[in-house]
């Protein structure tokens, strides 16, 4: 059974950063790309970026370049998403997800709620 | 970026009837090397992450009932849900994975 287990909810001040983790199995980590997708309250889905863990190569949506960093830890089969310069507009549920062959997302983490509030 | 536009934004259908959701892409999603369209459909219920229903425009994911079917090619796609059941109430999204940034439609809310 494929599992992606994310870290817990966060409350952050405007201007600060947040780091969310996504622990996977070794098989997922070594074989598949991991995407990060967010969903603002009551809104749709937004792809932020992704990483191929074995190559440590990340790809970011233009909107998030300079603000988002995705990296991985091979020793724990964990991917991380760090978002900086937070504003209220970054309040959202953040999902990590496994990309199947080609880029569709076949498994999702449970989501991590990040609330940005002063 | 490739823009995905779904229609309608919301849809009310009676139990047992058929619902059709449309998705239009601003660019051709046909991946010529394998002659497949890079288009997926997801179902999202409140408080849950999305669930993959269809990929390559028409391939049902494992365990997805055959009431769900996908069709289309190029820039125009559809998700059809036949014999609608109460459990199908959800928001449905299309997504292109032809090119990054991957992009989603705005979602279609399906109600009974």
Interface residues (C-beta under 8 A of the other chain):
Chain A: X35 X44 X45 X46 X47 X49 X50 X59 X61 X62 X63 X95 X97 X99 X100 X102 X103 X104 X105 X106 X107 X108 X109 X110 X111
Chain B: X1 X31 X36 X38 X40 X42 X44 X49 X50 X51 X52 X55 X56 X61 X93 X95 X97 X98 X100 X101 X102 X103 X104 X105 X106 X107
